[in-house]
Each structure stands twice: as C-alpha cells, then as structure tokens.
Amino acid sequence: MVARVRTSSFYGMDVLDIDVQVHLANGVPGFQIVGLADKAVAESRERVRSALHAIGMALPPKRITVNLSPADVPKEGNHFDLPIALGLLVGMGVIPQGAIDTYYAMGELALDGLLTPVSGILPAAVHANAQGCGLICPEGNGSEAAWAGELSILAPDSLVALTNHILQRQRLSPPQPLAQDARKPRGDWRDVRGQESAKRVMEIAASGGHNVLLSGPPGAGKSLLASRMTTILPPLSPEEALEVSMIHSIAGQLKEGMLIMERPYRDPHHSASIPALVGGGIRAKPGEISLAHQGILFLDELPEFQRAALDSLRQPLETGYTTVSRANAHVTYPANIQLVAAMNPCRCGYLTDVERACSRAPACGEDYTRRLSGPLLDRIDLRLDVEPVKPYELSRIAAGEDSATVRARVTRARDVQRQRYAPYQKKLNADIDGDLLYAQTALDGPTETFLQNAAEKLRLSARGYNRVLRVARTIADMAESERIAMPHLQEALSYRQG
C-alpha cells in the first residue's frame, strides 16, 4: 500500500500541490527520499526517525521510499517533515488513511517529536481553503493559519498530540487569529519641529503614493521625517493586510503568526546587496522591496548603496513588482512601494553649510551625486533640499499637527482617488498612466502652455513630464479641486527641480 499525504511547496507567491507518497516494501532496510528534494528535505529522514522513536515508535525493517510528486519540481524547505511522518504512520497502520485525506500538512519535527513553526503557512492555508481542505500545522503557526477563512485547522504542539487527536484520544482546540497591535509606537508627526516645507512634501507623497528624495546636511531631520511618515498613512485594507502578511509569511518574518495591519516600514543598511533588496538567494526569497509592499522603503545615505543594487530598483519602481531570475527559479513578487530616500549634499555632508564650508567643493558634491544614475532619479517624483533647524530653536518652535490630524487629510485625499479610479482597478495617482493619466490631468490652455515651456526649460523626459502631472493631480486632490490649476502645477514643478 502507498500512503499519501497532501502538502505544499512555493514558487514565489504561487502555492503548488505536492503529493507525498510513502511506500513500505520488503527488501533491504533503507529510507530513501526522491523527487528533487534539497538538502533540508533530505535531512528529514533523520528528524522523522528520531521523532518517531521519541513517541515510542520505531521504523519497521523495510525498504521505505518517499516520493515527492510531481517529481520534476524542486522541493525546498523544512516543512516536509510532518507530511512524511504522517505518511509513515499511515503505512505502519498507526492512523487510518481516511483521517488525513482532506488535510494539507506542513511542519518541522524536532528530535523529541515536538512541532516547530515553519514559513509559508498563511498562503498554504489560503490555498487549502480554496481547495475545500483543512490544514495540519505546528501550534506556533495556528493563529496565522486561522486568518485563511473557515477551514478546519489542527495545530498540535507535538506529533503525539496530533496522533492522539486523530485516534480520538484527545481533542485539539481550534486556533484563534491574532493581529498586530494597531499603531505600534513609532513616534508622532508632532516630533518634527519646524521643517514646514519638508512636512508638506511628505504629506503630498503620502496622499498620492509618490517617491521622495530628501537632501540635506547631517542632523537636518531627514531620517526623522521618513520614520514618522508611517504615522500619517492610513492602515492597510483587509485585502492589503492579507497580501502583505502572505509575503512576510513566505519570507519567514510573520512574528508569532500575527496578521500585519500596519503599513510596512523597511530601512535596509546601505551595504545591502542586490538579492537583499529585490529578492533572490538559493531559494529566491522576497527582498526588502517586497517586504515593504504597500508601505515604505527607506534608503538612508542613498549614494552609499551599491550602484548596481540601486539600479535594480528601477523596474520595480515602475511596474510595482519584482522578478527574481535564477538558473533554477523565475519568480515574481509584488513590490508596490513608496520609496523614501535621503542623502547628504556631499560625502562630508556640509557642501551647503557656510560655517562648515566643504574644502573640496564643488567637486565633492558632484562626485557624490554622480553615484546616482539618471534613470533612477527620473523615477523619483518629489525632491527637496532640507535645511537644518538651529539646535537652540528646537525648544522654541511650537509642536505642529499630530499624526491623527494629518492622517485624516491623507485618508480623505486617498478616498477621492480610490473612488475616481475604482472602474480602472487603480487606487492612487502614482499608479495611473497612459490615456487615463491624460484624461484625469487635463489642463486648460494657459496652464498647458506653461507646462510645455517648463518641460523644455527643465529638459524633462516623458517619464518626468508624466510624474509632474501625477503630483499636480495629488496637490489638486488635497485642495479638493476637480481640475489642476496653475498653483498646483507650479508647486509640482518646484519639487521636480530639487
């Protein structure tokens, strides 16, 4: 008899059905796993053998063959331990085949028989629910799986607890879904003293989903503005929260199985490599740009990043997704982000500071900014030079608006855009292009002539021209104006010259 257990494997965001087939036959005793299994899967033999011994069962002296079907699909990860162990228990006659026919199983086994949490449970649970099946997973993943819908979930803490439940010797309680605490403390918009121009730019960016580049000397408040920007963004919608959480689940970064309700904020170090930013590695895992999906990717000290790593962001910033191409994988991950970047005007940071005049000016600033490619800068909608606030003035400046007040305005502007673009499957001004862009940003005669002259003077590319229109449309929405007026366009152009 061949015992069969359902499980899943991952190809980017896609969940693949894997049929774990376990066969016990007479012959020379042995334990073989076939079906393009990687090292972690092949090592399941020893973990499963020890886990079964820990619960008082020994493998029979037979020739054991485990086939992971389809055999031409590479199998990666540590979650195959549990389905292999269940297949052996069925083959040994300990549990009936019919008891697990309607379940997918995923989990890693410790040597003492305990079940260890694994990555990818949330997308696997969603897939199982779509197939009309249940899911067996470790107790540590139970609350994560519970978000997938009304499916039967068994989340034991050990192999013996699962066996006893199947044999009706005890009953496992269904897990409960958990969400992250809303508005985790990350400060408040009031923390930014002064910097009214910079706060205006960040509010425009938050309202329309635009990319931002802040330039200024050390201590001007660029990092503070970026970190506080998350406090003025509206929370994720239920659909966005599920999508973001699935990405983090595949990456193994969904903490304690809690669904992510707040927009992600990722700030990788400038030493990050291309795979770290856009995804990759041996298992083609999501990178920082995908982990920041529907949120903010903050790149501090932008010119210090490897130029090749920065240029790898060009396609994701334009399309909203990233494709990881490897010899054994070609997968796509969502990457709809807001890029917030910060940089000093030169390597020492004091190019524009009269009191600390840079000794190598202007060559220092030119060499520093030359590290950024033109195509990357062309994809940034808003650029602003941030002037520092004098330290002795910080205590004298009254605190400005709090995050809740600004977030209410951002939410209203986004609601206007969402209603406008609902028939076109778009959400924000930063997402529109083509005929839809020109239809929604139609200008009157004088305003259009002004834009054409400005485009020639500033030598805007077609991409830059369109991005100016998108920013102007956002400024008009913030002003509750149906059409783009001259002041809206002038303000948008001023941020393009930074």
N, C-alpha and C positions, 0 to 999 in steps of 0.2 A: 504494500500500500504506500502511496505517496501522500504525505501530509502537506497541506497548502495553507499559507498564511499571507494575507494582504499587507503590503506596506507601501511606502512612497519613496521616491527619490526626487531630486530637484535639478532643474535645468534653468538657471536664472530664477525668474518668478513662476515658471511653469512647474506644476506638480505632475510627476509621472507615476503611473501604476507599476508596481513591482510585485511579482508573484514569487514568494519564497517557497520553494518545493523541497521537501525533506524526505529522503528515501533511506530506509534501513534494510540492508540485504546481507545474506550470508556471505562469508568470504574472509579475507584477511582484515582484521580490525583496522579501521582508519577513519579519519574525519577530514573530508575534502569540501572546500567551498569553491564553486565555479560560477562563471557569469560575469567576467570583467570586474572583479572585486579589487578595490585598492587595499593598501596595507592595513588601514584601520578596520576594514571589513574582514580581511583575512585573519586578523588577530582576534576576531570574535570567537573563534574556536576555543581558545584558552579561557576567555572570560565566561563563556557559556558553560564549559566543562566545570570550572571552579564553582560557578553559581549553582549549578545543579547538585554538585557534591555538598555545598553548604546547606541545602534544604533536604539533604538525606537521600539523594538520588544519584546513581552512577550511570554513565553511558553504557549501554549494552555492548558486548564484544562483537560488534557487527561492523560492516563496511557502511559508513554514513556518508551520504553525498547530499550536499545542499546546493541547489541551483537557483540563481537569482535571474529570473526571466522578466523581460527579454534579455537574452544573453549578449546582444551586441551593444547594449547601453552601459557605459561605465557607471559603476556603483561606488559612491563615496560617502564617508561619514561613519559615525559611531552608533547610529540608531537602528542598525540591523540586528543587534544582539537579541532584543526581545522577540522579534518575529522568528528568529532561528531557534531560540529556546522554546517558544510555544510550538513550533513545528516538531521539535524533538519530543516534547511532552505528548503531543498527539500521536506521533509514531510509536512511542513507548506504551501507549494505551492509558496514560495517566488522566488525560482530559479528552472529551469527545470532540471530533472534528466539527460537528454542528454548532458547538458552543462559541466558536470564533469565526464562523463563516461570514458573518455580517459586520466584522470589525476590521479596521486597519490597525496595525500595531507598530509602535515606534518607541525605542528606549534603549539606553545603555545599561548594561549589567555590571555591578561591582562584583568583586570576587566573593563577597559574602552573601550575594543574592539580592542586595538592595538595588533599586532602580534609580539611575542618575538622570537628571534632566538633559535634554538634547535640544538642538536648534531646529527651527523649521516647523514646530508643532502647529502654530496658528494657520499657515497656508495648508498644511496637511489636513487639519481639522475642517477647514472650509471645503477642501476637495472631497473629504469623506462625506460631509453633509450633502454636497451636491450629488454624490453617488447613492444617497439613501442609506449610508452605512454609519456605524459608530466608530469610536477611536479608543484604543488602549494606549496609554502613555504614562510616564512617571508622575508621581504625585506632585512634584515640583513644576510640572507643566500643565496641571489640571485646570487652573484658573485661566491660563492662556487659551487652552482649547475650548473652554466654556463660552468664549466670545463668538465662536463659529456658528452658533444657532442652536436649534432644538435637535441635537443629536445625542445619542447615548454615549457617555464618556465613562470609561473605567480608568481611574487614576490611582493605582496602588503604590505603596511605598516599597514593596518588595515582590519578588517572584512568588514567594509562598503565599502572600496575601492575595495575589491575583488567582493563584491556583485554588485556594480555599473559596474564593468568590465564585469561580466557575463551577466548582463542585458543590456549591450551595452550603458550605460550612460556615460562612460568614458573609456579611453584606458590606460592600463598599459604598460610601456616601457619595453622591454626585458632587463634583467640584463647583465652586461659585466663581463667577467672573470678577476680576479686580481691575480697577482703573487707577492710573496715577493721580495723585492729589492735584486738583486744579490749581493753576497759578503757583507753581513752586517758586519759593522766594528767589528772585534774581534781581532784586532791587526795584526801583521805580523811576519813571520818567523825570520825577522831581529831582533826582540825584544829579541831573545835568544842569549845572548853574551857568547862566548866560548862553552863549552859542545859539542864538535865536536862528541865524541863517542855517546852521547845520541841522537844527531840530526841524526846521521847515523842510529841508531836503529829505530827511529821514521819514517824515510824515508823508510826503509825496510818494516816496519809494514804497512805503508800507501800503498806501492806498491803491497803487496801481501795479504792484509786484515788480518794480523796476530794480535794476542793478545799480550799485552805488560805488564810487571810489572817493575816499576821503584822503586828502593830502595835507600834511601839516607837521610842524616840529614835534619832538617828543613831549608828552605831557599835555598836548592840546585837547585831549578828550576823545580821540577817535575810537579807541577800544571801548570806552565807556558808552559812547553813543551806539556802537554796534551791539553790545551786550544788552542794553536797555531796549533795543528795538523790538525784541521779542515780547516785551510787556505791552506794546501798543498794537500787536497783531491779534486778530480775533482767533478764538480756539478753532481747532480742526472740526470739520463736519464729521458725522458718524462714518460716512464713506471714506473720507480722507484719513480718519484715525485708523480705520481697519487696514487701509493700504499701507500707511506708514508703519504700522505695527508689524505687518507681514514682512516688510523689508528688514526691519530690525530683528524679527524672529529668525529669518534665514541667515542673517549675519551673526546670530547668537548673542544679540545685545538687548533682548527684551527682558529687562530686570524683573525677577520674581513673577514672571508671567502677567504683568500688568499692562493693559492696553494704554498706548500713548495718546493722550488727549490734547497735549500742548504742542505747538509747532516746534520741530527740532531746531537746535542751535548747535552747529558743529564748527569748531575752530582748530583745525589741524595745525601742527607746527610747520614752520617753513622748510623743514628738512623732509617733508612728506614726499614720497616717490609717486610715480605715475599710477601704479596699482593701488596705492593707498588712497589716492584722490578719486580716480574714476572706476576702481574695481579691478580685480584680477587675482593673481596668485595661482597656486596649483589648483584650487577648487573654484576659481572665478567668483570670488565673493564680492558683495557690494562694497563700493568705496565710499569715501566721505561725501561725495556729491550725491549719491543715492541715499545715504543715511540722513542727509539734510533735505530730502524730498518733502515738498510742501512747507519748507521752513527756510532757515538762513544758513548759508555757508560763509563764514567769516574768515578771510585770509588777511592776517596781520603781516606787516612788513612784506608787501606783495612782491617787490623786486628781488627779495631774498629767496623766493621759491625757484626751483629749477625751471629754466625757460621751457624745456620740453614738457614738464608737468603742467605749467600754466597753459601752454598751447593745447594740451589735451582736453582742456575745459571748453574750447571754442565750440565744438559740435554740440555738447550737451546744453550749453547756454542758449543755443539757437533752437534746438529741437525739443528739449525737455526730457530727453532720455539719453542713456549712455550704453554703448555696445562694447562688450569685452570680447575681443577676438583672440583666441589661443589655438594652438595646434589641436587640442582635444576639446575645445569648447568655443561656442559662439553664442553668447547670451546677451540679453538686453534687460536693463534695469531702468525704472523710472528715475528721473533726475530733474524734476520741475522745481527749481530753487530760485531764491533771491541771493545773488552774490553781493556781499558787502565786503569791500576791500579797503585796506588802509596802508598808507605808505608815508615815509618821510620825504621831504623835497630833495634830499641828497643823502649820501651814505652817513655823514656825521649828523645830519638832521637839522642843521642850522643855516641853511642856504639863505633863507629869507629873514633871518634874525639879525638886525642891525647891531645889536650889542654883542652878539657872538658870531661875528662875520666869519663865514666859511673861508679858510685860507686857500682853497682850491676852486673857488667859484670863478666862472660858472661851469667849468669842466666837471666838477664833482657831481652837480645835478644832472648834467647831460649824460654822463656815463651811467648814472644810477637809473634814470628813467629809460635809457636805451635798452635795458634788460626786458622791458615790456614790449611785446610785439604790437604793431598797429592793428591787426585784425582782432586781438583780444580787447584792446582799448575801445575799438569801434563797437563792441558788444555791451559796453557799459553806458547806461542811459544818463546817469547823473554824476557829475564830477564837481567837487567843491574843495577849495583851499580853506582849511580850518585854522583860524587864528587862535593862539592860546589866550586864556584869560589870566590876568595877573594874579599871582597867589594871594596877595593881600586883598584882592577884590572879591574873592570867592565868598567870604563870610558876609560881605555887604550886599551881595546880589540876592534878591528875594527868590525863594523857590518858585518855580513856574508851575504849569499844569501837571496834574498827576497822570499816571498811566491810564486810569479809567476814563478820564475826560478825553484824552487824545484817541484812545482805542474806540470810543463811541463814534468819533468823527471818521476814523478809518473804516469802521464797520459800515457806516452809512454810505460812504463812497463805494465800498466794495459791493454793497447790496444793489446800488444803482447799476453797476457794471454787470453784476450777475443776472439781473432781470433783463438788461438790454441784450446780452449775448446768449441768453438761455436757448433760443432757437438754433444757435450756431455751435452748440456744445463748447462754448468758451466761458471763461469766468472773469478774467481781468484784462485791462487794457494792454498789458505786456504780452498777452497771448495772441492778439489779433494780428492779421496780416492780409496781404492781397486786397481784393475788392472790398472785403469787409472793413479793413482799415481805412481805405479812402472814403468809403461810404459814411463811416462814423466820424470822420475827421474833416468833413467838407468845410472849406474856408470861403469867406466872401472874397470879392475881387481884390481890395486893397491888402487884406491880410495874406492872401495867397502870393501876391506880388512881393510883399515884404519877405515872406519865407523863401521865395525863389532867389531874391537878391542876397539874403543872408546865407543861403546854401552855397552860392557861388563864392561869396567872400570867405566863408569858413571852409570851403572846399569839402563839404560834406559828401560822404559816399551815399549810395542809395539806401544802405542799411542805416546810416546815421540820420538821413532825412526821415525815414520811417520812424525811427526811435524818438526823434523830436516830436513828431505828430502824436505818438503814443503818450509821451509825457504831458504834452499840451492838453490832450484829451483827459488825462487824470486830473490836472490842475483845474480844468473846467468842471469836472465832476465834483471836485471838492468845493468849488464855488457854487454848485447847484445850477450850472449854466448848461443849457441844451446845446449850444454851439460854442466852438472855440473862438474866443475874442482875441484881439491884439495883445492885451496884457498877458493872457495865458501863454500865447506863443512866445512872447518876448522873454518871459520867465523861463520857459523850457529851453530856449536857445542860450540863455545865460549859463545854465548848468552844463551845456554841451561844450563850453569854452574853457571849463576849469582845468 
